[in-house]
């Protein structure tokens, strides 16, 4: 909210942008102050990423007609601008008045930052549908989507020197106030969805305070306290343009930068501006609740998606690791086709080795298993049977260290030799074990799979029933994702 990247990227000293032939002939240039130079440098060092994020090489030829002179493209009269601004004013709750300040901002943007604008428009194709969804949900003006352009240049990992972070540039205190989580692994200020929801809630509260959208913008930038003090100092003025001189210097340029951005996006065709090519749109991704901790590398190894792409789609995970929280699962965002594949092969992805799929779950027999006794834990069971903890968990299909008394665990992967057969799934001893309940009790009950169920969770609902038994009873050894509504036999 404080210290907006885009604002200082585009609106620095006129000395940097205009010569003596600027549109105001009596205008005297000034040198940029250190504060402005700092932000100019910071934004220039921000990498512009368009979801895989790197746009194709963008040259001037891709943005404008090479047969036209650049000055010709920017050569529009103030009267034309007044007419366009009046058109916008009739379509928005913001007060858009033509004045020399706003005109200067518009001309600065168009004259010197055409490449940046083209890339921002490409990024907007991904983020704007997301913003509009929640702005509409909160009954806020959809034009507020341009606020994130001014705040962060649509860079989800933007980080100001003052500590504001993310697309909407939340400071730590405000982030916590509006329910954003910040911990060792996760910073939801970088989460496009969560931060947008928080920004909508904050903007709603600001409007309740000031009942004027121009003042809401000023308060979002400098804080409601500064706007309230400015109103008091001015003798009660509530029009932003009349109040402007009483606001902090940074905020005086904030609203004009927002309005200039709005104008340029709306009249991009008129100024021969078009977006760079984006490789992914908001409608081509899917969110997946994560119930077990996983790192980006495991996803990359199995889905063929780059870690860079995963990071770009999930910037809130600071260490490229998604922790597991039972009460509130975190979301993993993936392209739709890869989201489907993730769900299909979720167990293999967690195990980390798709090639050894058949070795993940070894059917339990009387000969290859151990019955859990009071005081047992996985580590001492593994040591007692001279196997690793990882093998013990893999062979039985355990995802946690939780044990139940009298539960049977597979403690060897050595084949059981019966009448010359070494196959695991067809041995007579195995059949005797897995069929024991059917032989002694021919009745069974039907369990209907619910949303979020896993075989492990289902097995824990029935005493002394294992994952392997459920797989055997229902012939689902090659199925890793249980669709809600599926009916399972439990003997």
C-alpha positions in Angstrom: 0.0 0.0 0.0 2.8 2.3 0.8 5.5 3.1 -1.8 4.0 1.7 -5.0 6.3 0.3 -7.6 4.3 1.2 -10.6 3.7 4.8 -9.6 7.4 5.6 -9.3 8.3 3.5 -12.3 6.2 5.6 -14.6 5.9 9.0 -13.0 9.3 10.4 -12.2 10.7 13.8 -12.8 9.5 15.3 -16.2 13.2 15.9 -16.7 13.6 12.2 -17.4 10.8 12.1 -20.0 10.2 15.5 -21.6 12.3 17.9 -23.5 11.6 21.5 -24.4 8.9 20.4 -26.8 6.6 19.0 -24.1 3.0 19.7 -24.2 3.3 22.6 -21.8 5.7 25.1 -23.4 6.2 27.1 -20.2 6.9 24.1 -18.1 10.2 23.9 -16.3 11.7 20.5 -15.6 13.0 19.4 -12.2 15.5 16.8 -11.1 14.1 13.6 -9.6 14.6 13.4 -5.8 16.3 10.5 -4.1 13.0 8.9 -3.1 11.9 8.8 -6.8 15.2 7.5 -8.0 15.1 4.7 -5.5 11.8 3.5 -6.8 12.7 3.9 -10.4 15.7 1.6 -9.8 13.7 -0.9 -7.8 11.1 -1.3 -10.4 13.6 -1.5 -13.2 15.2 -4.4 -11.3 11.9 -6.3 -11.0 11.7 -9.1 -13.5 8.6 -9.0 -15.6 7.2 -12.5 -15.7 4.1 -13.6 -17.6 3.4 -17.0 -16.3 6.2 -19.2 -17.6 6.3 -17.0 -17.5 8.6 -15.1 -19.6 7.1 -13.3 -22.6 8.6 -13.7 -26.0 11.1 -11.0 -26.9 9.2 -7.8 -27.2 10.5 -5.2 -29.5 9.2 -1.8 -30.6 8.0 -3.4 -33.8 5.6 -5.7 -31.9 4.0 -2.7 -30.2 3.7 0.0 -32.9 3.6 0.4 -36.6 7.3 0.7 -37.7 6.1 3.0 -40.5 4.9 5.5 -38.0 7.1 7.9 -36.0 6.9 7.3 -32.3 6.0 11.0 -31.7 3.1 10.6 -34.1 1.7 7.8 -31.9 1.7 10.1 -28.8 0.5 13.1 -30.7 -3.0 13.6 -29.4 -4.4 16.9 -28.4 -5.6 17.9 -25.0 -9.1 18.4 -26.4 -9.2 14.8 -27.5 -8.0 13.7 -24.1 -10.7 15.8 -22.4 -13.3 14.1 -24.5 -12.0 10.6 -23.6 -11.8 11.4 -19.9 -15.3 12.7 -19.9 -16.4 9.4 -21.5 -14.7 7.5 -18.7 -16.1 9.8 -16.0 -19.6 8.9 -17.1 -18.9 5.2 -16.7 -17.2 5.1 -13.3 -17.8 6.1 -9.6 -14.3 7.7 -9.6 -14.1 11.5 -10.3 -12.1 11.8 -13.5 -11.5 15.4 -14.3 -9.1 16.7 -16.9 -6.2 18.7 -15.4 -2.6 19.3 -16.2 -1.4 16.8 -13.6 -3.5 13.9 -14.9 -2.5 14.8 -18.5 1.2 14.8 -17.6 0.9 11.3 -16.1 -0.9 9.9 -19.1 1.7 11.3 -21.5 4.6 10.2 -19.4 3.2 6.6 -19.4 2.6 6.5 -23.1 5.9 8.2 -24.2 8.4 6.3 -22.2 6.9 3.0 -20.9 5.3 1.4 -23.9 7.1 -2.0 -23.4 6.3 -2.1 -19.7 2.6 -1.4 -20.4 2.5 -4.1 -23.0 3.8 -6.7 -20.6 1.5 -5.4 -17.8 -1.5 -5.9 -20.2 -0.4 -9.5 -20.8 -0.2 -10.2 -17.0 -3.6 -8.6 -16.6 -5.1 -11.3 -18.8 -4.2 -13.7 -16.0 -4.9 -11.6 -12.9 -7.8 -9.4 -13.9 -10.4 -12.2 -14.1 -9.4 -13.2 -10.6 -9.7 -9.6 -9.3 -13.0 -9.1 -11.0 -14.4 -12.2 -9.4 -13.8 -11.0 -5.9 -14.5 -7.3 -6.5 -17.9 -8.4 -7.8 -18.4 -10.7 -4.8 -17.8 -7.8 -2.5 -19.9 -5.4 -4.6 -17.0 -3.1 -5.3 -16.2 -1.1 -8.5 -14.4 -3.4 -10.9 -12.1 -0.5 -11.8 -10.3 -1.2 -8.5 -8.4 -4.0 -10.4 -6.1 -1.2 -11.7 -5.1 -0.6 -8.1 -2.9 -3.7 -8.1 -1.2 -2.4 -11.3 -0.3 0.8 -9.5 0.7 -1.0 -6.3 2.8 -3.9 -7.6 2.9 -3.8 -11.4 1.1 -7.2 -11.1 4.2 -8.7 -9.6 2.9 -11.2 -7.0 6.2 -11.3 -5.1 6.7 -7.5 -5.1 8.4 -6.4 -1.9 8.9 -2.7 -1.0 11.7 -1.4 1.1 9.1 -0.5 3.7 8.0 -4.1 4.0 4.8 -4.1 2.0 4.4 -7.3 0.0 2.4 -8.9 -2.8 0.1 -7.8 -5.5 -1.8 -5.6 -3.1 1.2 -4.5 -1.1 0.1 -5.4 2.4 2.1 -4.4 5.4 2.5 -7.1 8.1 0.1 -5.6 10.6 -2.7 -4.9 8.1 -2.2 -8.4 6.6 -2.8 -10.0 10.0 -5.7 -7.7 10.7 -7.4 -9.0 7.5 -6.7 -12.7 8.1 -3.6 -13.3 6.0 -1.3 -15.9 7.4 2.4 -15.2 7.6 4.7 -18.0 8.9 7.9 -19.8 8.2 6.6 -21.6 5.1 3.6 -19.5 3.9 3.1 -15.8 3.3 -0.4 -15.2 2.1 0.4 -11.7 1.1 1.9 -13.3 -2.0 -1.2 -15.5 -2.5 -3.1 -14.0 -5.4 -6.5 -15.3 -4.2 -6.1 -14.7 -0.4 -4.5 -11.3 -0.8 -7.3 -10.2 -3.2 -9.9 -11.2 -0.8 -8.2 -9.3 2.0 -7.8 -6.2 -0.3 -11.5 -6.3 -1.0 -12.4 -6.5 2.7 -10.0 -3.6 3.4 -11.3 -1.5 0.5 -14.9 -2.1 1.8 -13.9 -0.8 5.2 -12.2 2.3 3.8 -15.3 3.1 1.8 -17.4 2.9 5.0 -15.1 5.5 6.5 -14.9 8.0 3.6 -17.9 7.3 1.3 -15.8 8.5 -1.6 -13.7 6.2 -3.9 -11.0 8.8 -4.6 -10.4 9.2 -0.9 -10.4 5.4 -0.6 -7.5 5.2 -3.0 -5.6 7.9 -1.1 -6.2 6.1 2.2 -5.2 2.7 0.7 -1.8 4.3 -0.1 -1.1 6.5 2.9 -3.5 5.1 5.6 -6.8 6.4 6.8 -5.2 8.5 9.5 -3.3 10.7 6.9 -6.5 11.2 4.9 -8.5 12.1 8.0 -5.9 14.6 9.1 -5.8 16.1 5.6 -9.6 16.6 5.7 -9.3 18.2 9.1 -6.4 20.5 8.1 -8.3 21.6 5.0 -11.3 22.7 7.0 -13.4 19.7 6.0 -12.8 19.3 2.3 -13.7 15.9 0.9 -12.9 16.3 -2.8 -9.6 14.6 -3.5 -8.4 17.3 -6.0 -9.1 20.1 -3.5 -7.6 18.0 -0.7 -4.5 16.9 -2.6 -2.1 19.6 -1.3 -2.8 18.5 2.3 -1.8 14.8 1.6 1.7 13.3 1.8 3.7 14.0 -1.3 3.6 10.4 -2.4 -0.1 10.2 -2.2 -0.5 13.3 -4.3 0.6 11.3 -7.3 -1.2 8.1 -6.4 -4.7 8.9 -7.6 -3.5 10.5 -10.9 -1.3 7.4 -11.5 -4.4 5.1 -10.9 -6.6 7.2 -13.2 -3.8 7.4 -15.9 -3.5 3.6 -15.8 -7.3 3.2 -16.1 -7.3 5.5 -19.1 -4.5 3.7 -20.9 -6.0 0.3 -20.4 -9.3 1.5 -21.7 -7.9 3.4 -24.7 -5.0 1.0 -25.5 -6.2 0.5 -29.1 -6.2 4.2 -29.7 -2.6 4.5 -28.7 -1.5 1.3 -30.6 -0.8 -0.6 -27.4 -1.4 -4.4 -27.3 -0.5 -7.0 -24.7 2.5 -9.3 -25.1 1.8 -13.0 -25.5 0.9 -14.7 -22.2 1.3 -18.5 -22.0 -1.5 -19.1 -19.5 -4.8 -17.6 -18.6 -6.7 -17.6 -15.3 -9.3 -19.9 -16.8 -6.6 -22.6 -17.6 -5.7 -23.3 -14.0 -7.2 -25.4 -11.2 -6.8 -25.4 -7.5 -6.2 -28.6 -5.5 -6.5 -28.9 -1.7 -3.3 -30.4 -0.3 -3.9 -32.8 2.6 -0.3 -34.1 2.9 2.9 -32.0 2.9 4.7 -32.0 -0.4 7.6 -30.1 -2.0 7.7 -28.6 -5.5 10.4 -31.0 -6.6 8.2 -34.0 -6.1 5.5 -32.4 -8.3 8.1 -31.5 -10.9 9.5 -35.0 -11.1 6.2 -36.6 -11.8 4.2 -34.0 -13.8 7.0 -32.6 -16.0 6.1 -29.0 -15.0 9.0 -26.7 -14.1 9.6 -25.6 -10.6 9.7 -22.1 -11.9 6.1 -22.4 -13.2 4.9 -24.0 -9.9 6.5 -21.1 -8.1 4.9 -18.5 -10.4 1.5 -20.1 -9.8 2.0 -20.6 -6.1 4.2 -17.7 -4.9 2.9 -17.8 -1.3 5.0 -20.9 -0.5 8.3 -19.4 0.6 10.4 -22.5 0.7 8.9 -24.3 -2.3 7.2 -26.6 0.2 3.5 -26.9 1.0 2.8 -27.9 4.6 -0.2 -29.9 5.6 -2.9 -28.4 7.9 -5.8 -30.6 8.6 -8.3 -27.9 9.5 -7.5 -25.6 6.6 -5.8 -27.4 3.7 -3.5 -25.2 1.5 -4.2 -25.0 -2.2 -1.9 -26.0 -5.0 -2.6 -24.2 -8.3 -1.7 -26.1 -11.5 -2.6 -25.9 -15.2 -5.9 -27.9 -15.6 -4.3 -30.8 -17.5 -1.6 -31.2 -14.9 -4.1 -30.9 -12.1 -6.0 -33.9 -13.4 -2.7 -35.8 -13.6 -1.8 -34.8 -10.1 -5.1 -36.2 -8.8 -4.8 -39.4 -10.8 -1.2 -40.2 -9.6 -1.3 -38.5 -6.2 -0.1 -41.5 -4.2 2.8 -42.1 -6.6 3.8 -38.4 -6.4 3.8 -38.5 -2.6 5.9 -41.7 -2.6 8.3 -40.0 -4.9 9.0 -42.9 -7.3 6.4 -43.7 -9.9 8.5 -46.6 -11.4 8.2 -48.7 -8.2 4.4 -48.3 -8.1 3.8 -52.1 -7.6 6.0 -52.1 -4.5 4.1 -49.3 -2.7 1.5 -51.6 -1.1 2.4 -55.3 -0.3 -0.6 -57.4 0.5 -0.6 -58.6 4.1 -0.2 -62.3 4.9 0.3 -64.1 8.1 3.9 -64.7 7.2 5.0 -61.2 6.2 3.3 -59.1 8.8 3.7 -58.0 12.5 0.9 -57.2 14.9 1.3 -53.9 16.7 1.5 -54.2 20.5 1.2 -51.6 23.2 4.2 -49.3 23.4 5.2 -50.0 19.8 6.2 -47.3 17.4 7.3 -47.4 13.8 11.0 -46.8 14.5 11.4 -49.7 16.9 9.3 -52.0 14.7 11.6 -51.2 11.7 14.8 -51.8 13.8 13.4 -55.1 15.1 12.9 -56.4 11.6 16.1 -54.9 10.1 14.3 -52.6 7.7 14.2 -48.9 7.2 11.4 -46.7 8.4 10.7 -45.6 4.8 10.3 -49.3 3.7 7.9 -50.0 6.6 5.7 -47.1 5.7 5.8 -47.8 1.9 5.0 -51.5 2.1 1.9 -50.8 4.2 0.9 -47.5 2.6 1.3 -45.4 5.7 1.3 -41.7 5.3 1.6 -40.8 9.0 3.3 -42.3 12.1 -0.1 -43.1 13.7 -0.4 -46.7 14.8 -3.4 -48.7 16.2 -3.1 -51.5 18.6 -3.5 -55.0 17.0 -2.9 -53.4 13.5 -0.9 -55.6 11.2 2.1 -54.1 9.4 4.1 -55.6 6.5 7.7 -56.1 7.7 9.2 -57.9 4.7 9.1 -57.7 1.0 10.6 -61.2 0.5 8.4 -63.5 -1.6 6.4 -66.2 0.1 7.1 -69.6 -1.6 4.0 -71.8 -1.8 3.8 -74.7 -4.3 6.5 -73.2 -6.4 4.8 -69.8 -6.8 6.6 -66.6 -5.7 3.9 -64.2 -6.7 2.6 -62.0 -3.9 -1.0 -61.5 -5.0 -1.9 -65.1 -5.8 -0.2 -67.1 -3.0 -2.5 -69.5 -1.2 -1.4 -68.2 2.2 -2.3 -64.7 1.1 -5.7 -65.7 -0.1 -6.3 -67.5 3.1 -5.5 -64.3 5.1 -7.3 -61.8 2.9 -10.3 -64.0 2.6 -10.4 -64.9 6.3 -13.2 -62.5 7.1 -15.3 -63.6 4.1 -14.9 -67.3 5.2 -15.9 -66.7 8.8 -18.4 -64.0 8.1 -20.0 -63.8 4.7 -21.7 -60.5 5.3 -20.2 -57.1 4.6 -21.2 -53.5 4.8 -21.1 -50.9 2.1 -19.1 -47.7 2.7 -19.8 -44.7 0.5 -16.7 -42.6 -0.2 -17.1 -38.9 0.9 -15.3 -35.8 -0.4 -11.7 -35.8 1.0 -11.7 -39.5 1.9 -8.5 -41.5 1.4 -7.9 -45.2 1.9 -5.9 -44.5 5.0 -8.8 -42.4 6.5 -11.3 -45.1 5.6 -9.2 -47.9 7.1 -9.0 -46.0 10.4 -12.8 -45.9 10.6 -12.9 -49.7 10.9 -11.0 -51.5 13.7 -8.4 -54.0 12.4 -9.1 -53.2 8.7 -6.1 -52.3 6.6 -5.5 -50.4 3.4 -4.4 -53.5 1.6 -7.6 -55.4 2.7 -9.8 -52.6 1.3 -7.8 -52.7 -2.0 -8.2 -56.6 -2.2 -11.9 -56.7 -1.3 -12.7 -54.1 -3.9 -10.1 -54.9 -6.5 -8.7 -51.3 -6.6 -5.0 -51.9 -6.6 -4.5 -49.6 -9.7 -6.7 -46.8 -8.4 -5.2 -44.0 -6.4 -8.0 -41.4 -6.3 -11.4 -42.4 -4.8 -14.2 -40.5 -6.4 -16.9 -39.3 -3.9 -19.9 -41.6 -4.2 -17.9 -44.8 -4.8 -19.2 -47.7 -2.8 -16.6 -50.0 -1.1 -17.2 -53.4 0.5 -15.9 -53.7 4.1 -16.0 -57.2 5.6 
